[in-house]
Amino acid sequence: MNKTEKLQSILELHSKWTENPGLFCKKGCSHCCTLNVSATSLEAELIGRKIGSSLKSKVESSMKEKRFMPETTTNTIANLALENIEPPEEELVFSEKTCPFLFDNECIIYDIRPLSCRIMLSLKDCGKIATAELDERTMTINTIFQQYVELLDHDGLSGNIIDLLVHGSNPVFISKFPANQVPRAIMIPPEYRNEMKELLLELNKIVYEKSA
């Protein structure tokens, strides 16, 4: 498998491990579909290959809107935690502008949407409680997948999906994106370590399989 194929396998595996009929979040739910979507450069590459020129123009038009632009990554935070170093504070931007991939409350790149969209797995209606409500096990699984998606793209970058799609390959803008890192440890609370061994085996098999 090449890297984008590995990414797709990881995203499919996330769906398998987080399947829960009690979840409120599903295709057609769009409360959190704003411009504040973070991704890796590999995720942006996968999406960029599959969208047409009209969609690319709509993505570019979103550049004028204020949006969250991450300054660090999940693995950076994990590696700093091992050294008891507090991660840098980031400016939180709460955009109400809808994602350019949202049409009639449905995501038109749903099958290849970034992991940061997939991890929003609320047990209750976010539109009524104004925030997502996730259980500890789901949050643990989400963190593991975030670390592995970044690991797969360890020589790439992270950022807002809009910026990555528009400027991700432009060397002038590379310094504006945080660099991905290889994790020195996977963050798993003690109570879930036995259960997550199988997941780690599955993820390692995908990530470390010889690339085509």
N, C-alpha and C positions, 0 to 999 in steps of 0.2 A: 504493500500500500504506500502511496505517496502521502505527504503531510495533510493535504486537504481531505483525503479519504480517511485518514486516521481521525481527523477532527470530526468528520461526520459519524464515524463509529462511536466516538466518545459521546457525542450529543445524543445518539440513539440509546446508548447505555444509560445516560442520565434519565431519559424518559422511562426506561425499564425500572431503575432503582427508585424513582420518585412516583411511580404510578399509585394513585390513591383515589378511589371513587368519591371520597369525601371532600376532595379539594373543590374550592369555588372557582379557582382559576382554570380556564380552558379556552380553546379557540373561540373567538367572538367576544371574550371579556377584554376590555381595552382601557381600564381605569389607569394603568401604569404605563400606557404606550405614549410616552412623551419624548422629547429630544434628549433626555438624560440617560442614554444607553451607552454603557462602556463595552469595549470589545478589545480583542487582540488583533494584531495586523493580519494574522492567519484567518481569523473569522471574517475580517473585512475583505480579504482576498477571495474567500469562498463566495461571499455575497456579491462582490463586484463582478465576478465571472458570470453571474446568473441574471443580472438586471440589465434592462435595455436602456437606450439613450434617454427616453422620456423620464424614466425613474431617476436616472443619474442627474438630470436637470432639476428634478424636484428636490433631490438630496442637496445639490449645490445651493438651491434657493434657501435652504434651511440654515445656511452658514451665517446669515445676518441675524439670526435669533440667539438670545442668550441661552446657554446650556452648560451642564456640568462637564468639566474637562479634567479628568483625574490626573493627579500629579504623582501617584504611586501605584503599586500593583499588589495583588494578594500575596505573592511570594516575597516581595520586598518586606511587607508587614510581618510575615511569618519569620523571615530571617532576622529582622530587627528584634522580634520578640524573644528569640533565642539568646540574644545578647542583653536582654532587659532594657532595650532602647525604645522609647516612645516614638511611634511613627509621626511624621509631620502632619500638622493639622491642614485640612483642605477646605477650601471655600465650597459650601454646599449651595447649589443652585437648584431651586425648585421651579422648573419650567412647566408651564401648563400647555405649551404648544404641542400639538400631536406629532407623533413620529411620521416621517414622510412615507413610510411603508404601510400606513394604516389607511384602509379604504372601507367605508361603510362598517366600521368597528371590527374589521377583520384584517389580520396581518397577511400581506400578499407574499411575504418571504417566510411564512410560518415554519416550513420544514427545514430551513437553513438559518433561522433567527439565532442571534448570539446567545451564549449561555446566560448572560446577565438578564435576558428576557425570560429564559426558561426557569431560572431559580425563583421567580416570583410565584410561589405556590401557596397561596393564602387559603386558610381554612374557612375564612369568612369573607363577605363582600367588602372589598376595599372601598367601594363607593359609599358605603354606609359608615364604616369605621375609620376612614381616611388613612389607613395604613394596612400593610399586609400582616397577617398573623400566621407565623410558621411554627411548627413544633421543633424541638431541639434536634431530633434525629434528622429531619429534613435539612435543617441548617448545617448540620455536620456533613451530610452528603453533598450539599451545594458547595461548601468550602473545599472539600476534597476535589470535586470536579473543577472548580476555579483554579486550584493549584496545578492540576494536571493539564488543563487547556493552556495555561501559561507555560508550563514545562515543555509541552509539545512545540510551542512557538518561542522557546527560550532565547533565540537569537533575533527575535522580533521586538515589536513595540506594543504598547497599549494606549488607549485613548477613547475619546468619544467616537462612536461608529461613523458619525457624519464627517468628522475631521479626517479619520483614517481613510474613508472612501474617497474624499476629495483630494487630500494632500499626503496620504500615507506613503507614497512612493517618491515624493518630492524631497530631495536632500536638504532643501532650504528649511523644511518644516520638521525634519527628524528630531532636532534638538528640543522641540516643543512637546514631544511624547516621552513618557517614562519608559525606560528599557525593561523588558521582561527579564525574569531571573529564574535560575534553577533553584528549587526549594531545598533547604538543608534539612527540613523535616516536614512531615504532613501533619496538619493540625487536627487531631482527633481526641475528643475528651475520653478519659479512661473507660467510662461506662459503655462506649461504643467500639472500642478497639477490637474486640473479638469478632463482632458482627461485621466490621468493615474489612477484615482480612481478605474475604472473597472479592470485595470490590477492588481493593488494591491490586490483587492478582490479575483481575480482568483489565484494569487500566494499564498496568505494566505491560501486559501482553500486547495491547494495542500500541502504546507509545514506543516500546523498544523492539517491535517487529521491524525487521530490515526493510527500509524504504525502497520503493521501486525506483 
